[in-house]
Amino acid sequence: MKYNAGVLKKNSLDKIYTFLICSIVFLIPSNLFLKLNTSSAYVNGLLVDYLIPKLYLSDIFILILLLFWLIKVVLNKKKIAFKTSRFYLPSILISLIIIRQIFTPYPLAAVWYLFKLIEIGLLGWFLATHKKLFQKSTIYISIICTILFQSSLALWQFFTQKSLLGYTFLGEPNLSNSIGLAKDIWWNTGRVLPYGTTAHPNILGGVLAIFSLILIIQLLKTKQKWAQILTSLTILLTIFVITLTQSISALTSLIIGNLLILLKPYYQKIANISRKLLIGSGIIMVVTPLLINLTANSFKNNSLTRRSYLQNAAIEMFLNNPIAGVGLNQFTARVEEYSNAQEIVRFIQPAHHIGLLWLAETGVFGILLIWILGGEIKIKKIILSLIILLPIAVLDHYLLTQQSGLLLFVFVFNFF
């Protein structure tokens, strides 16, 4: 029997790719990282986590994957074709944003974050050009394993109020000291909410919500009885754990995602539905900060008040730096300059709205870049992903500020 060496080589490479993708999927919720420098991450004497350059465990697998991809491209002598006219303006805008990173109060944090975006962008490019790999059952098994692992750990944390093994265990937070940790506000028990191995219960809830939606799509396709039972039980467990995280954004994404998936055969028949949904999403992006400000002024709620402060600071940042913003990953370094709230000095966080956060940090350059790149993408292909992520985008910041969020962002657009 004769073997085609080229086919065998491709199959072997695909197995490596699949293993690395599965590993990255499993590590999306992991908050295990190595701090590369902390001395340059202090703001008025306070160490700000967002300004610390970090090398995550998932970065290792991403870089290995990109290295294999680069070697394949070089060995096969493939040429990546670009239409110069289409990338001329985006290239100029990206160059201007890169230059802006150098002239910031915390250039190390700014430049490191820029490299992070490039890394995640290349990963997204790889995933978009290797979508056939997502048809492999191994990918979905890795999602189920991730959900079961994170859910089991979350249940242990919530009911024992203890960490299982500590930070070296994929970044599991230390729950023994509850100061600064998210606590139950729905049932007023004061219990620490489950974190899994993420940096916050909202992130755990978001990851589980997105992963369960991916499994629901797969459930509708599969005909194997055992797979249907396993997937259904996993989804039910996920819903329970998401409820324990008390993440409103995750629960909303889960509900909206389910409705979109189940009603897809019906709403797709509506003329220009993708464009209408996109316009509706844009309106929600604009209206949500207004509603939060109004609600914060009407009700004395610390969470809403803080979000309102941060949103207003983001708007002030943009108005004072309209062209290029304050620089990527510089919001937390400058937020005290744009808020009169005393509490915010001890609450240095990014704006909980990725539209306002991006606007504050990149200004008009960033908006133009999104507008131009968005024009190159077919709305029908991304609208489902955009709407599913919308609740997280308007109520939180981790899609832009956390490794887990950035990875979740690029994977969503390749699964849906």
N, C-alpha and C positions, 0 to 999 in steps of 0.2 A: 504494500500500500504506500502510495506516494503522498507526502504531506506538503502542503503549500507553506513554505517558511514564512512568507509575508502574513498569511492568515494567523498562523500560530503566534507570531510576534505581536500582532494586533490583539489577539485574544489575551495574551499574557499582560500586555499593557493595560487593557481594559479591566482586567482583574485587579491590577495595582491601583488604577483610578478608582474602581468601585470600593476597594478596601479603604482608601484614603478619604473618599467622600463619606462613607459610613462612619469613619472615625471622627470626621469633622462634625457630622450630624450629632453624634453622641456627645461631642464636646461643646456644642452650641450653648447649653446651659451652664457650662463650667466657668467658674470665676477664678481659676487657678492661674496665677501669673507671677512673674519675676519683676520686681521693681528695679528699674535701671538707674534712677536718680530721684531723690526726694528733696535735695537741698534747694532745687529751683522751683519747687511747687508750693511755696508758702505765700499766702496773701494776707498781709497785715498780721503776721505771726501765726496764722491758721494754716495747717497743712491741708491743701485741697486735693482730694483724690483724683479728680478729673484732669489735673495738670501733671500728674506723675506719668512719665513714659513707662509703659509696661510691655513685657513680652509674655503673651498668653501661651498656654499649652497648645491650644488650637492653632496658634500661629505656626508651630513647628510642622504640623501636618499640612497646613495650607501652603507653606513654602516648599515642602517636599513635592506636593502635587504640582505646583507651578514650575518647579525645577524639571520634573519629568516631562511636563508639557513643552517646556522650552527646548529640552534635549530632542524631543520628537520633531519639533518644528525645524530645528537646525539640521538634524540628520536627514530628514526628508527634503530638506532644502525648499520648504514651502515659503512662498511669498504672500505676505498679508497685504491685500490690495485695499487702498484707501482712495476715495474720491476727494481729491484735495479741496475742491470747491465746497464740499459739505463739511469739512473739518477745519477750514481756515479760521472762521470766526470763533468756534469753540476752543481752538488751540490758543488763540490770543487771550480769550477770557481766562482759561486755565493758567496761562503764563502769568497774567496779572494777579490772579489769586495766589499763585505760588510766591510771587515777589512780595505780596502783602504779608505772607507768613513770616518773612524775615524781619519786618519792621513792626514787631508786636512786643508788648511788655514781657512776654514769656515765649521767646522764639523756639526754645527746645520743645515745649509742649505743642506749639503750633506746627512745627516741622514734622515732629513724630506723628501727629495726628494726620498730617498730609500723606505721609508714607503709608499710614494705616488705610486711608481711603484708596490709595493706589493699589495696595495689596488686595483689599476686598473687591475693588473694581476688576482687577485681573481674575480673581476667583469667579466673579459673576460672569465675566466674558467666557471663561473656560466652561462653566456650567451651561451657558446659553448655547455653546457650540458642541456640547456633548449630551444633549437631552436624551439620547437613546439609553444612556446609562440609568436614567430614572425609571426605565421600564423594568429594571431588574428587581426581583423580589427581595434581594438582599438589602436594598435601600429601605424598603418598607419594614423589614424585620428590624433594622437598626433604629427606625423611628419608634416601633413598638417597644423595643428594649429600652430606649431612652425614656419613654413615657413611664414604663413600669418601674424603672430605676428611680427616676425623679419623684414619682408619686409615692413609692414606698418610703423613700427617705423623708419626703414631706410629711407623711402620716406619722412617722416616728418622731419627727421634730415637733409636730403640733401636739401630739398626745402625751409625750414625755417631757416636752419643753427643754430638751437637751439636744446638743449636737451628737451625731453618731460617732465620728472619728476626728473631726476637726478640719482645719483649713487645708492641710496636706491631702485631704480626701477630695480631690477635684475642686477645691475652693469652697468647701462647705463653711459657712460663717460660724463664728463662735456664739452660741446662744446662751452661754452661762452668764454673760454680762448683757442684760437686756437694755442697757442705756443706748439710745439711738436706734434701736431696732423697731421695726413696724409691729404694732400691736392691734389686737382685735378692737374694732370700734362698732361693729354691727350688734354684738351681743353684750358689750360692755363687761367682758370678763377680764380684760387686761392681759390676756394670753399673747405670747409672741406668735406671729403668723409664720407659716412654713416658708422656708427659703429654698429648699433643695440645695443645689450647689451654685445658685445664682447670687447676684448682689442684692436682690430685692424681691419680695413676693410678687410684685407686679410683673417682673421679668419672668419669673417661674410661671405665673398664670398666662402670660402672653405666649411663651414657648409651647406650653401644653395646649393652649387654644388652637394655635396654628397647626401643630402636629396632629391634633385630633381631627381637624378639618381635612387635612391631607388623607388621613385614614378613612374618613367618611366617603371621600371621593373614590378611594380604592375599594371600600366596602360595596359601593354601588356597582362596581365592575366585576368583582370576584363572584364565582359560582361555587366555590368549594365551601362546604358546610362548616368544617373546622375553622377555616380562615374567617368566615363570617362571625362565628361565635367568639373567637379570640379577639377580633377587632371590635366587636360590639361591647364586650366586657371591658376592654381597654379604654374605650371611649367613655363608658359610664364611670369608670374610676377617675378618668381625667376631669370630667364635669364636677365630681365631688371634690377633688383636690383644688380645682380652680375656685370653687365656692369658698373653700377654706382660706385661700389667699386673699379673698375679699377684693380682688382686682376688678373694678368696674369696667376698665378698658378691655381686659381679657374676656370677661363675660359678654360684653357688647359685641366684640369681634366674633366670638363663638356663635352668638345668636344670629347676627347679620350674615355670617358666613354660611350657616346652615340654611337660612332662608334663600340665599342666592344660589346655593348648590341645588336645593330641592326645586326651586322655581325657575331654574335656568331654561328648561324647554319652553316655558311660557313667555318670560320677559324678553327672550331673544327674538321673538317674532315682532316686537314693537320696533317701528322704524326709528333709526338713529338712536337706539337705546343706549349705546356706549357713550355717545356724546352727551346725552341727557344725564346719565349717571355721573359723568365727569364734571359737568356743570354743577350738579347737586352736591358733589363732594367738595368742590371749590367753595360753594356757599357755606357748607358746614365748617370748613377750615376757617372762614372769616367770622362766622357767627359765634362759634364756640368761645373764643376769648371774651367776646362781649357779654355772653351769658354768664361766664365765670365771674367777670367783674361785677355785674349786676347782682348776682347771687351772693358774692362775698360782701358787698355793701349792705345787703339785706339781712344776712344771717352771720352770726359770730361763729365762724368755723375756721379753725387754724389752717386746715389743708387748703380750703378755697382762698383764704386771705393770702397765704404764701404764694399760691399759684398766680393770684392777681398781681402781687408785687413783682414777681418774676416776669410776667407777661408785659407789664408796664415798663419794666427796666429794659426789656428787649426792644420795645417800640422806641424808647428814648435813645437807646444805642444806635438804632438804625437812623433816626432823625439827625443824630449828631455825626454819624459816619455813613451817609447814604450811598456813597459810590462803592467802596470796597468793604464796608463793615468793619468790625473790630478785629477780624482775623479768625480763622478756624480754631476751635477749641479755646477761645479766649473769653467766652462769656463769663465764666466763673471768676476769671481774673479781673474783670472790669465791672461786675454787677454792683458792687458797693458804691461805685461812682455815680450810678444812675438810679439809686433808690434811697428814699429818705427813711425807710422803715428800719427801726433799730434792730428788730429781730433778725433781719436778713443777714446781719453781720455774722451770726452763728448758723445761718441757713444758706450757705453758699452752694447753690445748685444751678444747673442749666434751666432755662425756661421750659415748662412742661407743655410744649407745643412746638413740634419740629419745624413748622413753617416759620414761626416767629424767631426760633433759634437760628435757623439757616439765614433768615433775613438779617438778623443782627450781626451775624459773623461774616457774611459774604456780601451784603448790600445788593446793589443793582447788578453787579457782576454775577453774583450767584443766581439771581432770578433769571437773568438773560441766559445763563448757561443751562438751567433747567428747562427753560422755554424752548431753546434751540434743540437740545438733545431729546426733549419730549416730542418734538415735531418729527423726529426720525423714527419714532416707535408707533406701531399700529395700536390704536386705543383698544381695539377689541381683544388684543392679546394680554393687556395688562390691567384692564378695568376691574376684573374680579379681584386680583391681588391688591389693587389700590384701595378698594372699598373695604376689604377684609382688614387691612392695616389702618384704615382711617381712624377708628376709635382710639387706637394706641397712639397714632400720630398727633391727635389733637388733645390728648389728655396726659401724655408722658413724653419723655425725651430720649429713652434708651435706644431707639432705632438709630439715633445719630451719635450717641455718646458712649455706648457700651459695646464691647466686643460681641456679646450675645445678640444685641439688637442689630448690629450691622450684618452679622451672619444670617440672622433670621430674615432680614430685609432681602438679601440677595437670593436666598433659597426659596422664599415665597414666590418670587417671579419666575421660578423654574419649575415649581411643582404645580401651580394652578394654571 
